[in-house]
């Protein structure tokens, strides 16, 4: 598994979630737990008998000898010393290495390590002790953020001064990438720390960082093999890291001076649209052979915006992707300000008013009253034709009658 440290982006993985015995990489969690519990790295603590009697890799601490916590961490991470691991576990477990392991598991749960469980602080094979490359990457990413953690694991050699109970000792790095005492063919100048080791169940394991120019990667190899002439964890890690350095580069896929789109603006007499640009540059870790024509920019904005518009106002967003991989989303902002037109706002309000339900009711009632009034006028002045003729005949008969009476 290979992770870019700057972006925390995994650029390669294989069987990253397969559970496996962690071997000596457990010591990274041992050190991480000590960092959490320790207030003073200069404090000297006594080596317990259980540590002095341990097997496997050690630097030869004697029971009762007092060593600073800082030097124990250096021995733990540089030399992968089991006596250092047990001393720290015994001390911070209150005289019980099992109690310390419980704290390791509790801390692992806090870090969200769902596929990891520890049974000891050294990495010796134990039933029920397991981790995954992905969980180990999370442990390592947390560790490299801590002050001096990488430095403690990156000594080529380190000398502990003589004490009243022991002579001066110099121990060398157990990491073939770093050590100058082990086989030169594995030396990798770009590498720094972190831990390496092997067990029968865990195979060859390596957790390391490497840096070249502006690029820094974390590499985890678990369960690798060893032959008569090759330790494949180092061979594989070097090949993966060299590939990562050649295959990826930081690329600017968005520029804050780049016009992305224009957004329609209403209620302004100065402009009918505003140009939108990214609020910031977007630099991503991308393939060195990236085909820029395949970069997709998905824009999200409203259909329009009412004035006033303030320069720098967030009015949308743009999402950048490449080969179905989303690189990021950036706000889109107005490149200039646009003032509102009072007249256009007034006109809009009037039109909006006519569009309101109450205005529609008012207009309807008004029209109905006008029509009713017209109807009343018409009815008042209208007479049927038959009624009009009858009236005219009545008038004639009355006249004739009067005339006849006068003749008599």
ABEGO torsion letter per residue (X at the ends): XBBBAAAGBBABBBGAABBBBAEAAAAAAAAAAAAAABABAABBBBBBAAAAABBEBBAGBBBGBBBBAAAAAAAAAAAGBAAAAAAAAAAAAGGBAAAAAAAAAAAAAAAGBAABBBABAAGBBBBGBBBBAAAAAAAAAAAAABBGAAAAAABABBBBBBBAABBBBBBBBABAAABAABBAAABBAABBOABBEBBAAAEBBBBBBBBBEABBBBBBBBGBBBBAABBAAAAAAAAAAAAAAAABBBBBABBAABBABBBBBBGBAABABBBBBBABBBBBBBBAABBAAABBBBBBBBABBBOBBBBGBBAEBBBBBBGGBBAEBBBBBBABBBBBBAAAAAAAAAAAAAABAAAAAAAAAAAAAAAAAAAAAAAAABBBAAAAAAAAAAAAAAAAAAAAAAAX
